[in-house]
Amino acid sequence: MSTSSVSKGCFVFKPNKVVVTSTPNSGKRYKLCQDLWDQIKTDTESLQDELNRSILDSLLDFTRKCSSTRQHGDWASQMRASEIPTAALVLGVNVPDHDMTFQSLSELLQQLVTPHVASLQAKECGGMKGLRVFFLRKKEPEQTSTETHKSMHCSLGILCDWYKSKTRKSSTGTPGKKRSSPVKDELQQPPVVVIFKDLEAFNHRVLQDFILICSRYIERLPLMFIFGIATSPSTIQNMLPHSVSSLLCIELFQSLSCTQHLATVIDKLVLTSHFPFKLNGKVMQVLISIFLYHDFSVRNFIKGVQLALLEHFHSQPLSVLCCKKKEALANVMELSQRDLERIRQLPSFRRYTEKQDAQEKVNLMTDDTHLKEVCRKLIKDLRKYHKNYYPVLRCLHTLTSSLPRYPLGKQIRELHLICLEKTVWETEEYQSAMKLLRMLAKDELIASIQRCCGTLKPVKSKKMMNALIQMEEILTKIKQLDGNITSPVKSLSQKKTDLFQLQKTLLEMNETRRTKKLSPFETVRNEALELIDGLVKSHLSPPEAQTLYEVCYYTSSATVRRHLNATPRTSIQAALSNPYHYLQNESLKTEDGSVSNAAPDICIAYKLHLECGRLINLYDWLEAYATVASAAEGNDPDSDTFGKVDEVKHARFIQAVSELEFLGFIKSTKQKTDHVARLTWGGC
C-alpha cells in the first residue's frame, strides 16, 4: 500500500482483517474486570474525599469568614481597603493529583458558598488578555454562548456592573418562585473566587498586573484568590514583589503529603482481603518505584493498579476465579475442559499434585469432577490465607515499626514487599527484629501487645480470635507482674547510635541470657514473642507457596514497566522498522525483518538511512527511495521509467526526510550542503 498525497497529513492504513480471539468465559471475565475496575474507582474517589475533607473544610471556612467580614463589618478597615483575601494551598509536587482536589473544591464552593467560581490554568493564560478572557468567561457556570462571546470584550468594570445586577436579582427574587440555591439564602453578596491551579506556571508579569488591576475593584467586587502551589509558600514571594504581595491578605493551607496519601491508599486498597485481585512483589515494587522516583502521583499509582487488573483478566483465562468467594466457587463448576487442563498446568498446582499419593495424582489428572471439587477446596484455602495474612502482617508491623533502625521497614508496604518476595522469618531482618523485641521493657511490651490486639479485634477469623484470646491472657500476666523493667532498647532509641553499638548491645544481651536465669517477666515476654513468631510462620508465607495463587495474582512486572515507563525512542524505532506491528496490515508483513515496499514513505526512508554512514548523500538517498517506491506502484522493473524521480516521488521523499528530522534521526550539516548527518546508531 502506498500514498500519493504530497500534502502534510496523517495517513491511516486500515488492516484488512481483524481477528478477534475469544474464550467461552471471556464475557464473564470482562464483567468481573469491569466490576473490580469500578470498585477501585469508587473506593479511591471516596478515599480521596475523606483525605481532603479537612483541608477543604478549612478552605470553605476561610471563604465564608472573608465573605461574612465584608458584609457585616467595615470592609475598608477590616481588609485595609485594597487587600484581596488569598488562600495559599500547598498541595505538593504530585501535580497529576491536583485536578481531583481542585474539582472537589470548586464543586463544594459552588454548592455551599458561591456560584461565582473561576478555575484558571497557566496554559490558558499566556498573556494578560488571555488571563482576563478566561477569568471573565468562567465567572459563572450557567453562561450561554452569547454571554461567553460578550465576556471576551468586557472589562472588570463591566464585570462589577454584572455582579451588582446579579446580586440585586438574588436579594429581590422572583415573585411566586422559591429560591433554588441555599447559597443565595445565606449570602446576599457571595464572593467571586478565582482559583489559580498551577501558580508556579503563570507568567510573573501577567500575574502581577492582574492582581494590581483586581485590587482597584475590590471595594466593588468581593474577589477572593486561591493559589495552588506545588513547591513551597516562598513561591509567592519569589513571583510577586512586595508592592504586589502587600495587596493580598494571605493565609496558608497545607494538604496531606503524597506519601501519607499513598500509605492510606495501599492500606485500604491493597492490604485487604475484601479485594480479590492481588499484585505480586515485583509488580508492587515497580509501581512504588515509579511513585517515589518519577511523579509522586497517587493517581498514577492507582492507574498502574488498574492497568495490572486489565492485563491480568486479558492474559489469564483462569482469572474468572478472581472474584468473591461464592461467585468463584460457582465459576469452578462451570470451567470448561480446556480451563481444567490449564489448572493442571499451573506451577503451583503441579507442586500440589506431586505431594499427593499415587491414586490421588491419577484422580487429579484424569477425573474432571474430582478436580473441580479439589479446586473449590483450594479456592477456600486461598481466601482463608488472605483473611489471616493481613491481620498478622499489621500485627507484626505494629511491633517492629518502632524499633531502632526499622529492621523490617518503617512503612507497612516495606514489610509487605518482604513477605511477598521472601520467607520473612528466615531473613536476617526478622531475626534482628526478634532480638530487639526480646529487649523490650514492661511498659513498651504492654503497649506493643495492646496495639496487636487492636489489629486483631475486628477480624472474624477463628484463628485470629484464638490468637487474640492468647494475647489478652499474656497481657494480663504481664500487668500482674510487680515493678517496671527497663530496657536497653529504650536508651538506644533515645539517642543516636550506630550499627556497631547496636550489634554490641545485642551480643551482650545474648551472653547475659545464656548465663542468667530468666525472670518471670522475661518468661512471659518470651511466651508473647513465641506466639507472634508462630503466627508469622503460620500465616505470612509467600503467596507463591499457595496453590492456585496464579488466578488472582498478577506477576508480569515487565509489562507494567513497559506501559508506565514509556520509552518513546524504542516505540518509534519499532514502528519505523516494523510498521506491521502497529498497523496489522498483511501487505506490510515480512519474514526477514526488512521493510515492505508497500510501507509508509517514512518507514522506507528510515530503513534506507540505516544503510548509510555518518553523512548521508541526499541525492543517493532519493534515488534509492524512488526505486523502492516504483516497485510499490507495480511498475515494470525493465521499463525506462522504473526508479526515475518525478515530482510526486520527490515531494513524498522531502516529506519523509522532514519527518525524520523532526523525530531527531537526522539533521542538516554545514560540512556538505547536499548531505545530512545521521544522529542515531544501533537499536534500543
C-alpha angles and dihedrals in degrees: 000000000000138000127234100186118113095191126095114264149109115283115211119207111195117206114245094226133011115207112208114197118203137174129210091258098040093106092051092047090051090051093049091047091050092050093050091045090054090046091054091049094048095045094047093047092051090045090050091052091048093050093046095043095095096049093042092050089051091052092049091051089050093053092046092049094050092047092048091050091054095049101040103030142046101287094193094053097036097049097023092247099273105041117116115211106242131185114204103206112194107201102166133239094297090103097169089064095054096080093065091049094050092046091055091045093050092049093049092048091052092047100043111019118017140350090215105087124144120188114198133190126197094236089062094049109051093148139020092265092051092048092050093045095050092044093051092043093054099042092106127022095213096063120138122226090256092054090047090053091049092049090063089067101039132092136217088268091060088044089057090053091047091050091049092053091047094051091045089055090048093053096046098038127190118294113250093011126106119227110256099198125065088205092069092051092051102039124031091186107035116190125254105237120202116194117200100198098191108024096175091059095056120102107259096222094046091051092049093051092048092052092047092052093045092050090062091059099042093106091055099034123042097222123181128185131208114193116203105210124189100182120029139320090254086076088083092057091046093051101038127050118227092259089062102034089052087066090064127078097211127197120182124229123185121201127209112284117256092239091056089047091052092048090054093047092050091047094050101034108028106026096058135097092213092075109068098198114086139186122220123229098268094050091047090050092052093051093046092046091052089050095048099040104032122031112340086228116156088188091059090046089057090047087055090053090049091049090052089048091052093047092048095053091043098049102032114066090190091060085098083087092056097097141083117321100255093045092047092052090051092048091053090065090052096053115128126233090259092052091051089053089052089054090051089053096051111114092227092050092047089054089050091050093051090059093057127089121263097264093047090051090055092048093049093049098043111023111073094186092053090046091055091052091049090048090053089054092047091050089053090049091050091052091049090050091056092043091057099033099068099047091050090046091054091044092053091046093053089054098046105032092079096048121110114275091004098254092193096034134275095248122059090231089065091054090045091055091051091051092048095052104031144029092261099205090057094056125101090233092060093047090050091049092051091051090053091048089055087061096056119126122235097263092045092050092048091051092048094049091047090055090050091051089051091056093048099045098078092050116099096197114123093225092051091047090053090048090051091053091051091049092050090051091051090047090054091051092052093049091052092058114100123241132006123279116213123216137214088225091067093054091046093051092050094059138036113273135176128226092257092057091048092051091047092053092049092051091050090050091051092051091048092049092053095053100033127074113242117256121225090258093051090049092053091043091054089048090055093048092047088054090051091045090051092051091050094050092046100046112018100067114134117273091240087068090063119090115245092011087139092074094068106019120083110211109172103108091163091061092050092047092048093052098042100035096055118203104197096184093054091049093047093048091048091051093048095043096043112019090173089071090070105020097044091207113153093216089063095053116112132176104209099050094258123130118255117242086235092064122113115282094253091055091052092047091047093051092049093049090056088065092058133083131237094300120043122206105226095209094052089046091051093050092050090049092049090053092053092044091051090054089051090054090055096244120164108263090215095055121104092238095055109117094005117142113239129175095268094051090044092053093046091050092050089051092051093048091049091052092050089050090050090051091052102249097118139014137191117264135205093213092081124008095212094049137075127207121241114229106185131060130187127354132291 
